Amino acid sequence: MTEDELHAYVDGELPRDRSIAVEEWLASHPDDASRVATWRLQADAIRARFNNTANEAIPSRLKIEALLRSGRNWRTIAAALAALAFLVGGVAGWMARSTTEVVAAIGDPADDLAQRALAAHKLYIGEIRHPVEVGASEAHLTPWLSRRLGTTLRLPDFSAFDLKLMGGRLLPGNSDPAALLMYENSAGDRITFYISKLQQPQMAFRYYTSDNVAAIRWVVSDYGYVVAGPADKMKLKELARAAFEQLENRAPPPHPSRSSAEPVVSRHGG
């Protein structure tokens, strides 16, 4: 069950059959049910706070025609319009917030892992001479990281997205070592793929933003994975989906323009 579908369910925008599927999912996934309940409380609070204001008629003195007839200069009119835009934008921004950004829960290991991945991404993508510790051309890259992380790593192939593996480095994770792999496209844009042991229940994709970068994390088989890059939600979803399918289903690298459904990762928490 994707996060977008959960939001559409809260907003009453799903067809009946998908709404039933969501309800069945929530009945067996209490953490998702808790998130949905929180979103509904937010929506109710927004409606309670702003519904009356949104339905009020614009005061006559603030209508454009009245301002023009008043003989006020354009600077005054522009200031009034700017104030109105700021108010409307602020309300719209708050309403859109829950669909575009996740605030990490204090003490949540999966959220902490995502924040660590974002911090590492921002730290290393700007490096010119030493963006990675071991280059992709060095044969010991995968065995070295696999040994330190205690698993057999399969490095995602993002060549279908014009992204070439540059190499990787070893980093401290929450409590175990973490691997950070860096990819770069022909335009010089970089994305990173972060992996660390995380003994948490399986979790589906979750989106985070920080400044001008963003990340999507998921947890499966006691490991957490994070794809981080520019704050382009759809592009990151495609990359996360490609990584998930390659690592879990042993699928070949996909074409980025395909329209297959979001992969379903069974969740029993988080």
C-alpha positions as CSV (number, residue, x, y, z in Angstrom):
1,M,0.0,0.0,0.0
2,T,1.6,3.3,-1.1
3,E,1.7,6.5,0.9
4,D,-0.1,8.3,-1.9
5,E,-3.0,5.9,-1.7
6,L,-3.2,6.3,2.1
7,H,-3.4,10.1,1.6
8,A,-6.0,9.7,-1.2
9,Y,-8.0,7.4,1.2
10,V,-8.0,10.1,3.9
11,D,-9.1,12.7,1.3
12,G,-11.9,10.5,0.1
13,E,-10.5,10.3,-3.4
14,L,-10.1,6.6,-3.9
15,P,-12.7,4.5,-5.8
16,R,-14.7,2.1,-3.7
17,D,-12.7,-1.0,-4.4
18,R,-9.4,0.6,-3.5
19,S,-11.0,2.1,-0.3
20,I,-12.0,-1.4,0.8
21,A,-8.5,-2.6,0.1
22,V,-7.0,0.2,2.2
23,E,-9.4,-0.5,5.0
24,E,-8.3,-4.2,5.0
25,W,-4.7,-3.1,5.0
26,L,-5.1,-0.8,7.9
27,A,-6.9,-3.5,9.9
28,S,-3.7,-5.6,9.9
29,H,-1.2,-2.7,9.9
30,P,-1.6,-0.7,13.1
31,D,1.2,1.7,12.5
32,D,-0.3,2.8,9.1
33,A,-3.7,3.0,10.8
34,S,-2.1,5.3,13.4
35,R,-0.6,7.5,10.6
36,V,-4.0,7.7,8.8
37,A,-5.7,8.7,12.1
38,T,-3.1,11.4,12.6
39,W,-3.6,12.8,9.1
40,R,-7.4,12.9,9.7
41,L,-6.9,14.8,12.9
42,Q,-4.7,17.3,11.0
43,A,-7.3,17.7,8.3
44,D,-10.1,18.2,10.8
45,A,-8.0,20.8,12.6
46,I,-7.3,22.7,9.4
47,R,-11.0,22.7,8.5
48,A,-12.0,23.8,11.9
49,R,-9.4,26.7,11.8
50,F,-9.8,27.9,8.3
51,N,-13.2,26.9,6.9
52,N,-15.0,30.0,8.0
53,T,-12.3,32.3,6.7
54,A,-12.2,30.4,3.4
55,N,-15.9,30.9,2.9
56,E,-16.0,34.6,3.8
57,A,-16.7,37.1,1.1
58,I,-13.8,39.4,0.3
59,P,-14.3,42.7,2.0
60,S,-15.4,45.4,-0.4
61,R,-12.4,47.6,0.5
62,L,-10.0,44.9,-0.5
63,K,-11.5,44.2,-4.0
64,I,-9.3,45.2,-6.9
65,E,-12.0,47.5,-8.3
66,A,-12.3,49.3,-5.0
67,L,-8.5,49.7,-4.7
68,L,-8.3,51.2,-8.2
69,R,-11.2,53.6,-7.5
70,S,-9.6,54.7,-4.3
71,G,-6.8,56.3,-6.1
72,R,-4.2,54.4,-4.1
73,N,-0.8,54.0,-5.8
74,W,0.3,50.6,-7.3
75,R,2.7,50.0,-4.4
76,T,-0.1,50.0,-1.9
77,I,-2.2,47.7,-4.2
78,A,0.8,45.4,-4.7
79,A,1.3,45.2,-0.9
80,A,-2.3,44.2,-0.4
81,L,-2.1,41.5,-3.1
82,A,1.1,40.2,-1.6
83,A,-0.4,39.9,1.9
84,L,-3.4,38.0,0.4
85,A,-1.1,35.7,-1.5
86,F,1.0,35.0,1.6
87,L,-2.1,34.1,3.6
88,V,-3.5,31.8,0.9
89,G,-0.1,30.3,0.2
90,G,0.5,29.6,3.9
91,V,-2.8,27.8,4.3
92,A,-2.3,25.8,1.1
93,G,1.3,25.0,2.1
94,W,0.2,23.6,5.5
95,M,-2.5,21.5,3.8
96,A,0.0,20.1,1.4
97,R,2.6,19.5,4.0
98,S,1.6,16.0,5.0
99,T,1.7,14.8,1.4
100,T,5.2,16.1,0.6
101,E,7.2,15.9,3.8
102,V,7.6,13.6,6.8
103,V,8.9,14.9,10.1
104,A,11.0,12.2,11.7
105,A,9.7,10.8,14.9
106,I,12.0,11.2,17.8
107,G,13.6,7.9,18.7
108,D,12.3,6.0,15.7
109,P,15.3,4.0,14.4
110,A,13.9,3.9,10.8
111,D,13.4,7.7,10.7
112,D,16.8,8.2,12.3
113,L,18.4,6.0,9.6
114,A,16.7,8.2,6.9
115,Q,18.1,11.4,8.6
116,R,21.6,9.9,8.7
117,A,21.4,9.0,5.0
118,L,20.2,12.6,4.2
119,A,23.1,14.1,6.2
120,A,25.6,11.9,4.5
121,H,24.2,12.7,1.1
122,K,24.5,16.4,1.7
123,L,28.0,16.1,3.1
124,Y,29.5,14.0,0.2
125,I,27.7,15.0,-3.0
126,G,29.7,18.2,-3.1
127,E,33.1,16.6,-2.9
128,I,35.2,17.0,-6.0
129,R,38.4,15.0,-5.3
130,H,37.1,12.5,-2.8
131,P,33.4,11.8,-3.3
132,V,33.9,8.1,-2.5
133,E,36.3,6.1,-0.5
134,V,36.6,3.2,-2.9
135,G,35.9,3.6,-6.6
136,A,33.5,1.5,-8.6
137,S,36.4,0.1,-10.7
138,E,38.1,-1.5,-7.7
139,A,37.1,-5.1,-7.4
140,H,37.1,-5.2,-3.6
141,L,34.3,-2.6,-3.3
142,T,31.4,-5.0,-3.0
143,P,33.2,-7.7,-0.9
144,W,34.5,-5.1,1.5
145,L,31.2,-3.4,2.1
146,S,29.4,-6.8,2.3
147,R,31.8,-8.1,4.9
148,R,31.5,-4.9,7.1
149,L,27.7,-4.9,6.8
150,G,27.3,-8.6,7.4
151,T,25.4,-9.4,4.3
152,T,26.0,-10.0,0.6
153,L,25.4,-6.7,-1.1
154,R,23.9,-6.3,-4.5
155,L,24.6,-2.8,-5.8
156,P,21.6,-1.3,-7.7
157,D,22.1,-0.7,-11.4
158,F,20.6,2.8,-12.2
159,S,22.0,2.9,-15.8
160,A,18.5,3.1,-17.2
161,F,18.3,6.5,-15.4
162,D,21.6,7.7,-16.9
163,L,23.2,7.2,-13.5
164,K,26.7,5.5,-13.2
165,L,28.1,4.1,-10.0
166,M,31.1,6.2,-8.8
167,G,31.9,4.0,-5.8
168,G,31.1,3.9,-2.1
169,R,32.3,4.4,1.4
170,L,31.8,3.0,4.9
171,L,30.0,5.1,7.5
172,P,28.8,4.7,11.1
173,G,25.1,3.8,11.2
174,N,22.6,3.9,14.0
175,S,24.4,1.1,15.8
176,D,26.0,-0.9,13.0
177,P,28.2,0.1,10.0
178,A,26.5,1.7,7.0
179,A,27.4,1.8,3.3
180,L,27.0,4.8,1.1
181,L,27.0,4.3,-2.6
182,M,27.2,7.3,-5.0
183,Y,25.9,7.6,-8.5
184,E,26.3,10.4,-11.0
185,N,24.6,11.2,-14.3
186,S,25.9,12.8,-17.5
187,A,24.9,16.3,-16.2
188,G,26.9,15.9,-13.0
189,D,23.8,15.3,-10.7
190,R,24.4,12.8,-7.9
191,I,22.2,10.5,-5.9
192,T,23.2,8.2,-3.1
193,F,22.1,4.8,-1.9
194,Y,22.5,4.1,1.8
195,I,22.3,0.7,3.5
196,S,22.6,-0.4,7.1
197,K,21.5,-3.2,9.3
198,L,18.2,-2.3,11.0
199,Q,16.4,-4.9,13.1
200,Q,12.9,-3.4,12.6
201,P,9.7,-4.8,11.1
202,Q,9.4,-4.4,7.4
203,M,8.3,-1.0,6.3
204,A,7.1,0.4,2.9
205,F,8.4,3.5,1.1
206,R,8.4,6.7,3.1
207,Y,9.4,10.1,1.8
208,Y,11.5,12.7,3.6
209,T,12.7,16.2,2.6
210,S,15.5,18.4,4.0
211,D,16.4,21.7,2.4
212,N,16.7,21.0,-1.4
213,V,17.2,17.3,-1.1
214,A,15.0,14.4,-0.3
215,A,15.0,10.7,0.4
216,I,12.9,7.6,0.3
217,R,13.5,4.8,2.8
218,W,12.2,1.3,3.3
219,V,13.1,-1.6,5.6
220,V,13.1,-5.3,4.6
221,S,14.9,-8.4,5.9
222,D,16.5,-6.5,8.8
223,Y,18.2,-3.9,6.6
224,G,17.2,-0.3,6.0
225,Y,17.7,1.3,2.6
226,V,17.6,4.9,1.6
227,V,17.7,6.6,-1.9
228,A,18.6,10.3,-1.6
229,G,18.9,13.0,-4.2
230,P,17.3,16.2,-5.4
231,A,13.9,16.9,-4.0
232,D,12.0,15.3,-7.0
233,K,9.5,12.9,-5.4
234,M,8.5,11.0,-8.6
235,K,12.1,10.6,-9.7
236,L,13.1,9.2,-6.3
237,K,10.2,6.9,-6.3
238,E,11.3,5.5,-9.6
239,L,14.8,5.0,-8.3
240,A,13.6,3.4,-5.0
241,R,11.3,1.1,-6.9
242,A,14.1,0.0,-9.2
243,A,16.4,-0.7,-6.3
244,F,13.7,-2.6,-4.4
245,E,12.9,-4.8,-7.4
246,Q,16.5,-5.5,-8.2
247,L,17.5,-6.3,-4.6
248,E,14.4,-8.3,-3.6
249,N,13.1,-9.8,-6.8
250,R,16.4,-10.1,-8.6
251,A,14.7,-8.2,-11.4
252,P,16.8,-6.6,-14.2
253,P,17.2,-2.8,-14.3
254,P,13.9,-1.3,-15.5
255,H,13.3,1.4,-18.0
256,P,12.5,4.6,-16.1
257,S,9.4,5.5,-18.1
258,R,7.4,2.3,-17.3
259,S,4.2,2.7,-15.4
260,S,4.1,-0.3,-13.3
261,A,2.4,-0.1,-9.9
262,E,4.3,0.7,-6.7
263,P,5.9,-2.4,-5.2
264,V,4.1,-3.7,-2.1
265,V,6.3,-4.3,0.9
266,S,4.5,-6.1,3.6
267,R,4.5,-4.0,6.8
268,H,4.0,-5.2,10.3
269,G,4.9,-1.8,11.9
270,G,6.6,1.6,11.2
